[in-house]
Amino acid sequence: MSKQQSKKQQKEEQVKFEKIMEMYHHGNQEMAKYLALQAMENYIKSLMKKQFSTYVTKYFDDLLQEGYMAVLEGLETYDVKRAKPTTFFRFYIVHNMTEYITRFVNESTAHYQKNNQLIRQVERKYEKNHKEATDADIAIELGMNIETIKATRKIDGKTLNHIESTDNDFFSNQMEEKSPEEIILESEKRKALADKINSLPEVERVVLKMHFCEQKSQREIARETGLKTDEIRKSKERGIKQLRMRLKNDYSVKERNQEDDISFLEEDMSDAAMEMLDLL
């Protein structure tokens, strides 16, 4: 498909969803739900194959149902004027599928036991160096999908960035030994950052998460969201600018100059990259 054809298709999908949401809020809600699922079905399937390739063959129907439920759950709060449907529903869909894998697959299979043994080997390796392995560290070491790592570790409550964590947990990464006062201040700053990220407009929030959390390039973000690369760049800049302005009223951030402020922000976001993925 050419770039021009792709843009035309995205525009048609956006127009289609505008009509669906109008029907959902002011017409036949059940019909709107049916049409929304129909419109999102191919995208749900593509996420299944991309994010859960290990499970998609055996659990295809169950994962598809989780994707459907995610779309239905998100319809009430979806604003078609603020974000494309694939941009908005992506995190709902991945969240539900990850929960399914954790609850009904990994807890009772030999596959989980094997993965858990491999993960423990990596964890022990890091422990010998007085470090704690993140999901990203283990995924790189084992060459496995990070969703598989997260699901497996979550069962034992060891993952540093699982979905049921509070916002503060997402920013509790590896830390050098610090005084109690420094640890408290660090925790407060990271909690403030998590809160401010969640308060951003939809597009800026999604772009920042995909860029910093999933380490995706602008081209990859454009392909998955339908946004133009220039729009992605501007959204990232707007998001960081808004975060900087909002953080200026918190803690020691307001004592920093703008250049230091940006450094503080991007350093925190980079350190917590993989841990920010599930902030929704």
Long-range contacts (C-beta under 8 A, 24 or more apart in sequence): 10-84, 10-226, 13-39, 13-84, 13-85, 14-80, 14-84, 14-85, 17-80, 17-85, 18-80, 21-75, 21-78, 21-80, 24-75, 32-75, 33-72, 33-75, 36-71, 36-72, 36-75, 37-68, 37-71, 37-72, 39-85, 40-67, 40-71, 40-85, 40-86, 40-89, 43-85, 43-86, 43-89, 44-68, 44-70, 44-71, 44-93, 47-90, 47-93, 47-94, 47-97, 48-97, 51-94, 51-97, 51-145, 51-147, 52-97, 52-101, 52-145, 52-147, 53-145, 54-111, 54-145, 54-148, 55-101, 55-105, 59-100, 59-101, 59-105, 62-100, 62-104, 63-97, 63-100, 66-93, 66-96, 66-97, 66-99, 66-100, 67-93, 67-96, 67-97, 69-96, 70-95, 70-96, 70-97, 79-202, 82-201, 82-202, 82-203, 83-202, 83-203, 83-206, 84-225, 84-226, 84-227, 86-224, 86-225, 86-226, 87-202, 87-203, 87-206, 87-225, 87-226, 87-227, 88-202, 88-206, 90-206, 90-224, 91-206, 91-209, 91-278, 91-280, 92-280, 94-147, 95-163, 95-278, 95-280, 98-147, 98-150, 98-151, 98-163, 99-163, 101-147, 101-151, 102-151, 102-154, 102-155, 105-151, 106-151, 106-152, 106-155, 107-155, 112-152, 112-155, 115-144, 115-148, 115-149, 115-152, 116-152, 116-155, 116-156, 118-142, 118-144, 119-149, 119-152, 119-153, 123-158, 131-174, 132-160, 132-174, 134-160, 134-161, 134-173, 134-174, 134-274, 134-275, 135-159, 135-160, 135-161, 135-274, 136-273, 136-274, 146-274, 160-275, 161-274, 161-275, 161-276, 161-277, 161-278, 162-278, 163-278, 165-278, 167-191, 167-194, 167-195, 167-198, 167-279, 168-194, 169-275, 170-194, 170-272, 170-275, 170-276, 170-278, 170-279, 171-268, 171-272, 171-275, 171-276, 172-275, 173-271, 173-272, 173-275, 185-251, 185-252, 188-250, 188-251, 189-250, 189-251, 189-252, 189-253, 189-268, 190-268, 190-272, 192-247, 192-250, 192-251, 193-243, 193-247, 193-265, 193-268, 193-269, 194-276, 194-279, 196-242, 196-243, 196-246, 196-247, 197-243, 197-276, 197-279, 198-279, 198-280, 199-246, 200-239, 200-242, 200-243, 203-227, 203-235, 204-235, 204-236, 204-238, 204-239, 204-242, 205-239, 207-232, 207-235, 207-236, 207-239, 208-236, 208-239, 208-240, 208-269, 209-276, 209-277, 209-279, 211-236, 212-269, 212-270, 212-272, 212-273, 212-276, 213-273, 213-274, 213-275, 213-276, 213-277, 214-277, 215-273, 240-265, 240-266
